Amino acid sequence: MIDLALHRVGVRSTHLHVASMGAVALCIMLWIRAKTVDQEQRGNAERRALFVGLWPPTLWLMGDSLRDRE
């Protein structure tokens, strides 16, 4: 159902696969940045990196489902 809506809007599997890889890069950058902030803010920075790190599998699987529709 969601894949049909995304397909109608014009989102293609390549878009979601690129977004997935971008989320991996963003997670790594946020994790590195978390190591440079002071101890008081480090917990929030690490949680932010972990939160972004949960996106890639979802985006990749949504891209796979759109690829099957194309």
Kinemage of the C-alpha trace (Angstrom):
@kinemage 1
@onewidth
@group {chain A} dominant
@subgroup {mainchain}
@vectorlist {calphas} color= white
{ca met a 1} P 0.000 0.000 0.000
{ca ile a 2} L 2.755 2.474 0.942
{ca asp a 3} L 4.867 1.337 -1.985
{ca leu a 4} L 1.976 2.015 -4.358
{ca ala a 5} L 1.545 5.526 -2.962
{ca leu a 6} L 5.286 6.223 -3.242
{ca his a 7} L 5.299 4.882 -6.802
{ca arg a 8} L 2.397 7.155 -7.768
{ca val a 9} L 4.173 10.182 -6.312
{ca gly a 10} L 7.237 9.412 -8.421
{ca val a 11} L 9.637 7.966 -5.856
{ca arg a 12} L 11.752 5.193 -7.347
{ca ser a 13} L 13.764 2.435 -5.728
{ca thr a 14} L 17.035 4.187 -6.546
{ca his a 15} L 15.932 7.227 -4.552
{ca leu a 16} L 15.339 5.148 -1.440
{ca his a 17} L 18.550 3.137 -1.842
{ca val a 18} L 20.545 6.380 -2.107
{ca ala a 19} L 18.696 7.765 0.926
{ca ser a 20} L 19.590 4.586 2.821
{ca met a 21} L 23.277 4.976 2.051
{ca gly a 22} L 23.039 8.667 2.956
{ca ala a 23} L 21.553 7.709 6.319
{ca val a 24} L 24.515 5.396 6.931
{ca ala a 25} L 26.910 8.254 6.178
{ca leu a 26} L 24.918 10.638 8.380
{ca cys a 27} L 24.949 8.124 11.236
{ca ile a 28} L 28.723 7.758 10.996
{ca met a 29} L 29.194 11.526 10.917
{ca leu a 30} L 26.926 12.003 13.929
{ca trp a 31} L 28.749 9.243 15.826
{ca ile a 32} L 32.128 10.848 15.132
{ca arg a 33} L 30.751 14.218 16.167
{ca ala a 34} L 29.439 12.659 19.391
{ca lys a 35} L 33.020 11.820 20.324
{ca thr a 36} L 34.044 15.485 20.021
{ca val a 37} L 31.396 17.057 22.281
{ca asp a 38} L 31.782 17.380 26.031
{ca gln a 39} L 30.712 14.607 28.368
{ca glu a 40} L 27.482 16.359 29.366
{ca gln a 41} L 26.100 16.379 25.805
{ca arg a 42} L 27.640 13.120 24.618
{ca gly a 43} L 24.663 10.935 25.590
{ca asn a 44} L 22.217 12.941 23.487
{ca ala a 45} L 24.625 13.037 20.549
{ca glu a 46} L 25.112 9.259 20.668
{ca arg a 47} L 21.358 8.654 20.901
{ca arg a 48} L 20.861 10.896 17.872
{ca ala a 49} L 23.402 8.854 15.912
{ca leu a 50} L 21.739 5.582 16.931
{ca phe a 51} L 18.308 6.926 15.980
{ca val a 52} L 19.529 7.837 12.497
{ca gly a 53} L 21.235 4.450 12.321
{ca leu a 54} L 17.834 2.761 12.461
{ca trp a 55} L 16.716 4.350 9.176
{ca pro a 56} L 18.881 2.544 6.570
{ca pro a 57} L 17.306 -0.932 6.772
{ca thr a 58} L 13.804 0.506 6.530
{ca leu a 59} L 14.650 2.746 3.594
{ca trp a 60} L 16.496 -0.080 1.821
{ca leu a 61} L 13.579 -2.497 2.202
{ca met a 62} L 11.128 0.131 0.988
{ca gly a 63} L 13.388 0.602 -2.049
{ca asp a 64} L 13.388 -3.158 -2.657
{ca ser a 65} L 9.603 -3.255 -2.535
{ca leu a 66} L 9.418 -0.391 -5.038
{ca arg a 67} L 11.912 -2.188 -7.294
{ca asp a 68} L 9.598 -5.215 -7.325
{ca arg a 69} L 6.735 -2.937 -8.369
{ca glu a 70} L 8.674 -1.364 -11.296
